[in-house]
Amino acid sequence: MLKNKDFLVLLIRLFLGYVFFSAGICKLTHGHFGQLIGPPWLEESLAKYGLGLFAQVVACCQVVCGALLLSQRFSTLGAVMLVPMNISILAVTISQNWAGTPYVNAVFLLLNLLLLFYEYQRFLFLFSVEATAAATPSRIETLRHGRLPWIILGAALLTMALAPFQYQLTNFAGLLTFGLAGAILLTSAILRKLEKVLVAQAIANMWLMTLGFVSPFVPTLVAVNSGLILLVLLVYLWRNRRKTERAPQLASVVA
């Protein structure tokens, strides 16, 4: 059984992975890919100052960081790479006096740091001149194995490669990337039914956001599904905590 913190880490990886992957692809397609954060016009804006290539590099870095998080296998690397990007974005939004945006980006940075804190044992060697013990494997370590993480990265790179040329195929490749990111969790034996329901809902939201141009009702569907995710997640966390609290009591009764 996964602990609350283990499953929350998986959800944060999916969320941040989607946010930055979709933001990067949206910039590369000049707004022809559904996403949560912007701006899709970054390249056009910076090109006025001879920084069009810089905007493309930023977009590609967002795609790579997001893909690494979605892959699970390379999620630690993705979380490390995402820190300077989140700090830079936060600094820009504050310096430009964008209303509300700095708070949103501060939340992204906090979630990013929580991912790193979850795996703090992997970074202890940085603060010691002596050899450190190997990190204790987490409960979700098994998700790093197999071929799916590599296939996810391949789908992500294909999406990025198609972005400047063919928007419809880019959207399809993006949907495939999100679907594979969900498959790596939905096919895992360590997740229970309710956990898989939450993952499926999260992937559904990614698809809905990507296909937002299909219908004006998509934002409403995303909002409703997001509310359901929050409700089911609260129930899940409550049930998990109750089981954790009751386990020692049952053990003492049996003893």
C-alpha positions as CSV (number, residue, x, y, z in Angstrom):
1,M,0.0,0.0,0.0
2,L,1.3,3.4,-0.9
3,K,1.6,6.1,1.7
4,N,-0.2,9.4,1.2
5,K,3.1,11.2,0.5
6,D,4.1,8.5,-2.1
7,F,0.9,9.0,-4.1
8,L,1.0,12.8,-3.8
9,V,4.5,12.7,-5.3
10,L,3.2,10.8,-8.3
11,L,0.4,13.3,-8.8
12,I,2.8,16.3,-8.4
13,R,5.1,14.7,-11.0
14,L,2.2,14.3,-13.4
15,F,0.9,17.8,-12.8
16,L,4.3,19.6,-13.2
17,G,5.2,17.4,-16.1
18,Y,2.0,18.3,-17.9
19,V,2.3,22.0,-17.1
20,F,5.8,22.5,-18.4
21,F,5.6,20.0,-21.3
22,S,2.4,21.6,-22.6
23,A,3.7,25.1,-22.1
24,G,6.8,24.3,-24.1
25,I,4.9,22.7,-27.0
26,C,2.4,25.6,-27.0
27,K,5.2,28.1,-27.5
28,L,6.7,26.0,-30.3
29,T,3.3,25.8,-32.0
30,H,2.6,29.4,-31.4
31,G,-0.5,28.7,-29.4
32,H,-1.8,25.7,-31.2
33,F,-1.5,23.3,-28.2
34,G,-3.7,23.4,-25.1
35,Q,-1.9,24.4,-21.9
36,L,-2.3,26.0,-18.5
37,I,0.5,28.6,-18.4
38,G,1.9,31.0,-21.1
39,P,2.7,33.0,-22.8
40,P,2.4,31.3,-26.2
41,W,3.6,34.5,-27.9
42,L,7.0,34.4,-26.1
43,E,9.1,33.9,-29.3
44,E,7.3,36.7,-31.2
45,S,7.8,39.1,-28.3
46,L,11.5,38.3,-27.8
47,A,12.2,38.2,-31.5
48,K,11.8,42.0,-31.5
49,Y,15.0,42.2,-29.4
50,G,16.9,39.5,-31.4
51,L,16.1,36.8,-28.8
52,G,13.9,34.5,-30.9
53,L,16.3,31.7,-30.6
54,F,16.5,32.2,-26.8
55,A,12.6,31.8,-26.6
56,Q,12.9,28.5,-28.6
57,V,15.5,27.2,-26.2
58,V,13.3,28.1,-23.2
59,A,10.4,26.2,-24.8
60,C,12.5,23.2,-25.6
61,C,13.8,23.1,-22.0
62,Q,10.3,23.2,-20.7
63,V,9.4,20.2,-22.9
64,V,12.4,18.2,-21.8
65,C,11.8,18.9,-18.1
66,G,8.2,18.0,-18.4
67,A,8.9,14.8,-20.3
68,L,11.5,13.7,-17.7
69,L,8.9,14.2,-14.9
70,L,6.3,12.3,-16.8
71,S,8.6,9.4,-17.5
72,Q,9.0,8.6,-13.7
73,R,12.3,6.9,-14.4
74,F,14.1,10.3,-14.8
75,S,11.8,12.3,-12.6
76,T,14.6,13.2,-10.2
77,L,16.7,14.7,-13.0
78,G,13.6,16.6,-14.3
79,A,12.9,18.0,-10.8
80,V,16.5,19.2,-10.5
81,M,16.5,20.8,-13.9
82,L,13.2,22.5,-13.2
83,V,14.4,24.5,-10.2
84,P,16.4,27.2,-12.0
85,M,13.6,27.4,-14.6
86,N,11.0,28.0,-11.9
87,I,13.1,30.5,-10.1
88,S,13.8,32.4,-13.4
89,I,10.1,32.4,-14.3
90,L,9.2,33.6,-10.8
91,A,11.7,36.4,-11.1
92,V,10.4,37.6,-14.5
93,T,6.8,37.6,-13.4
94,I,7.7,39.7,-10.3
95,S,9.9,42.1,-12.2
96,Q,7.1,42.6,-14.8
97,N,4.4,43.2,-12.1
98,W,2.1,40.5,-13.5
99,A,-0.9,40.4,-11.3
100,G,-1.4,37.0,-9.6
101,T,1.1,35.2,-11.8
102,P,4.0,35.3,-9.3
103,Y,1.8,33.5,-6.7
104,V,1.0,30.7,-9.2
105,N,4.7,30.3,-10.1
106,A,5.6,30.3,-6.4
107,V,3.2,27.3,-6.0
108,F,5.0,25.6,-8.9
109,L,8.4,26.2,-7.3
110,L,7.1,24.9,-3.9
111,L,5.8,21.7,-5.5
112,N,9.1,21.4,-7.3
113,L,11.1,21.6,-4.1
114,L,8.7,19.1,-2.4
115,L,9.7,16.6,-5.1
116,L,13.4,17.1,-4.3
117,F,12.8,16.9,-0.5
118,Y,11.0,13.6,-1.0
119,E,14.2,12.2,-2.4
120,Y,16.6,14.1,-0.2
121,Q,18.7,11.0,0.5
122,R,19.9,11.0,-3.1
123,F,21.5,14.4,-2.5
124,L,23.2,13.8,0.9
125,F,26.5,13.1,-0.9
126,L,26.7,16.8,-1.9
127,F,27.0,17.9,1.7
128,S,29.5,15.3,2.9
129,V,33.2,14.6,2.1
130,E,32.8,11.0,3.2
131,A,31.0,8.2,1.4
132,T,27.3,8.2,2.2
133,A,25.0,5.2,2.4
134,A,22.9,4.3,-0.6
135,A,19.5,5.9,-0.6
136,T,16.6,3.8,0.8
137,P,14.4,2.8,-2.2
138,S,11.0,4.5,-2.1
139,R,7.7,2.6,-2.5
140,I,7.4,4.0,-6.0
141,E,10.9,3.1,-7.1
142,T,9.6,0.2,-9.3
143,L,8.0,2.7,-11.7
144,R,11.5,3.6,-12.9
145,H,11.9,0.1,-14.5
146,G,10.8,-1.2,-17.9
147,R,10.6,0.2,-21.4
148,L,7.6,2.6,-20.9
149,P,9.8,5.5,-19.6
150,W,11.9,5.3,-22.7
151,I,8.9,5.2,-24.9
152,I,7.4,8.2,-23.1
153,L,10.6,10.2,-23.8
154,G,10.5,9.1,-27.4
155,A,6.9,10.3,-27.8
156,A,7.8,13.6,-26.1
157,L,10.7,14.2,-28.5
158,L,8.5,13.3,-31.5
159,T,5.9,15.9,-30.2
160,M,8.7,18.5,-30.0
161,A,10.0,17.6,-33.5
162,L,6.6,17.9,-35.1
163,A,5.7,21.2,-33.3
164,P,7.1,23.7,-35.9
165,F,5.6,21.8,-38.9
166,Q,2.3,20.0,-38.3
167,Y,-0.1,21.1,-35.5
168,Q,-2.6,18.2,-35.9
169,L,0.2,15.6,-35.6
170,T,1.7,17.5,-32.8
171,N,-1.5,17.3,-30.9
172,F,-1.8,13.6,-31.5
173,A,1.8,13.0,-30.4
174,G,1.1,15.1,-27.3
175,L,-2.0,13.0,-26.5
176,L,0.1,9.9,-26.9
177,T,2.7,11.2,-24.5
178,F,0.1,11.9,-21.8
179,G,-1.5,8.5,-22.4
180,L,1.8,6.7,-22.0
181,A,2.5,8.7,-18.8
182,G,-0.8,7.4,-17.4
183,A,-0.2,3.9,-18.6
184,I,3.0,3.6,-16.6
185,L,0.9,4.1,-13.5
186,L,-2.3,2.4,-14.5
187,T,-0.5,-0.8,-15.4
188,S,1.5,-0.8,-12.1
189,A,0.7,-3.4,-9.4
190,I,1.6,-0.9,-6.6
191,L,-1.4,1.3,-7.3
192,R,-4.9,0.4,-6.0
193,K,-8.2,1.0,-7.8
194,L,-8.9,4.4,-6.2
195,E,-5.4,5.6,-7.0
196,K,-5.7,4.5,-10.6
197,V,-9.1,6.3,-10.8
198,L,-7.3,9.5,-9.8
199,V,-4.5,9.0,-12.3
200,A,-7.1,8.3,-15.1
201,Q,-8.9,11.5,-14.2
202,A,-5.7,13.5,-14.3
203,I,-4.8,12.1,-17.7
204,A,-8.3,12.9,-18.9
205,N,-7.8,16.5,-17.9
206,M,-4.6,16.6,-19.9
207,W,-6.4,15.3,-23.0
208,L,-9.2,17.7,-22.5
209,M,-6.9,20.7,-22.2
210,T,-5.0,19.6,-25.3
211,L,-8.2,19.3,-27.3
212,G,-9.7,22.5,-25.9
213,F,-10.2,23.8,-29.4
214,V,-12.8,21.1,-30.2
215,S,-15.6,22.5,-28.2
216,P,-16.4,25.6,-26.1
217,F,-17.6,23.3,-23.3
218,V,-14.2,21.8,-22.7
219,P,-13.2,24.3,-20.0
220,T,-16.3,23.4,-18.1
221,L,-15.5,19.7,-18.4
222,V,-12.0,20.4,-17.1
223,A,-13.3,22.4,-14.2
224,V,-15.9,19.7,-13.3
225,N,-13.3,16.9,-13.6
226,S,-10.8,18.9,-11.5
227,G,-13.4,19.3,-8.8
228,L,-14.0,15.6,-8.8
229,I,-10.3,14.9,-8.6
230,L,-10.0,17.1,-5.5
231,L,-13.0,15.4,-3.9
232,V,-11.8,11.9,-4.6
233,L,-8.3,12.8,-3.5
234,L,-9.5,14.1,-0.2
235,V,-11.5,10.9,0.4
236,Y,-8.5,8.9,-0.6
237,L,-6.2,10.7,1.8
238,W,-8.7,10.4,4.7
239,R,-9.2,6.7,4.1
240,N,-5.5,6.1,3.9
241,R,-4.9,8.0,7.1
242,R,-7.6,6.0,8.9
243,K,-6.1,2.7,7.8
244,T,-2.7,3.9,9.0
245,E,-4.0,4.9,12.4
246,R,-6.0,1.6,12.8
247,A,-3.1,-0.7,11.8
248,P,-1.2,-0.4,15.2
249,Q,-4.4,-0.8,17.1
250,L,-5.2,-4.0,15.2
251,A,-1.7,-5.3,15.7
252,S,-1.9,-4.7,19.5
253,V,-5.2,-6.5,19.7
254,V,-3.9,-9.5,17.8
255,A,-0.8,-9.6,20.0
